[in-house]
Amino acid sequence: MKKLFAVLIPVFVASLVFAQDLPEGEGKKLVQEVCSGCHGLDIVVAQRADKEGWQSIVDYMIQRGASAKDEEVVTMVNYLAKNFPKGGK
């Protein structure tokens, strides 16, 4: 059991650090919840795309098992396109 905690605590702390990398705004919490269900948020912040590109990425992730309602997808895509635009840092 101690070994399990030794592994889980650093993972939890790392996830909090990466979560702080997301800019504030409508959709942040959704992106944190939906995207981090399958991978670290570092994957998200490393990507850059326009709105159509983010729509394709989010649709692909949903096909692979991510779960979000249609209105949540719209909010997430808008958030991602605003904060992680194609050509941005």
C-alpha positions in Angstrom: 0.0 0.0 0.0 2.9 2.4 0.8 4.3 1.8 -2.7 0.9 2.7 -4.2 0.9 6.0 -2.3 4.5 6.6 -3.3 3.5 6.5 -6.9 0.1 8.2 -6.7 1.1 11.2 -4.6 3.7 12.5 -7.2 1.2 11.9 -10.0 -1.4 13.9 -8.2 1.0 16.7 -7.5 2.2 16.8 -11.1 -1.4 16.9 -12.3 -2.0 20.0 -10.1 1.1 21.7 -11.5 0.0 21.0 -15.1 -3.6 22.1 -14.3 -2.2 25.5 -13.3 -0.7 25.9 -16.8 -4.1 26.3 -18.2 -5.2 29.9 -18.6 -8.4 31.0 -16.7 -11.6 31.2 -18.7 -14.8 29.5 -19.5 -14.0 25.9 -20.4 -10.9 25.5 -18.2 -12.6 23.2 -15.8 -14.1 21.1 -18.6 -10.7 20.8 -20.3 -9.1 19.7 -17.0 -11.8 17.1 -16.3 -12.3 15.7 -19.8 -8.8 15.7 -21.1 -7.0 14.6 -18.0 -9.2 11.5 -17.9 -6.9 10.0 -20.5 -3.6 12.0 -20.6 -1.7 14.7 -18.9 -2.6 18.3 -19.6 0.9 18.8 -20.8 -0.3 17.2 -24.0 -3.0 19.8 -24.4 -0.8 22.9 -23.7 1.7 21.6 -26.2 -0.9 21.7 -29.1 -1.7 24.6 -31.3 -4.6 24.7 -33.7 -7.3 27.0 -35.1 -11.0 26.5 -34.1 -11.5 23.9 -36.9 -8.4 22.0 -35.8 -9.4 22.0 -32.2 -12.8 20.7 -33.2 -11.2 17.8 -35.1 -8.9 17.0 -32.2 -11.8 17.1 -29.6 -14.0 15.0 -31.9 -11.2 12.4 -32.3 -10.7 12.3 -28.6 -14.4 11.7 -28.1 -14.3 8.8 -30.7 -11.5 7.4 -28.6 -13.5 7.4 -25.4 -13.6 11.0 -23.9 -17.0 11.9 -22.6 -18.6 15.3 -23.1 -22.0 16.6 -24.0 -22.4 18.6 -27.2 -22.6 21.9 -25.4 -19.5 21.0 -23.4 -17.6 20.3 -26.6 -18.5 23.7 -28.0 -17.2 25.3 -24.8 -14.0 23.3 -24.8 -13.3 24.0 -28.5 -13.8 27.7 -28.0 -11.6 27.7 -24.9 -8.8 25.8 -26.6 -8.9 27.9 -29.8 -8.7 31.1 -27.8 -5.9 30.0 -25.5 -3.9 27.7 -27.7 -4.2 29.2 -31.2 -2.4 28.0 -34.3 0.8 30.0 -34.5 0.7 30.9 -30.8 3.4 30.2 -28.2 
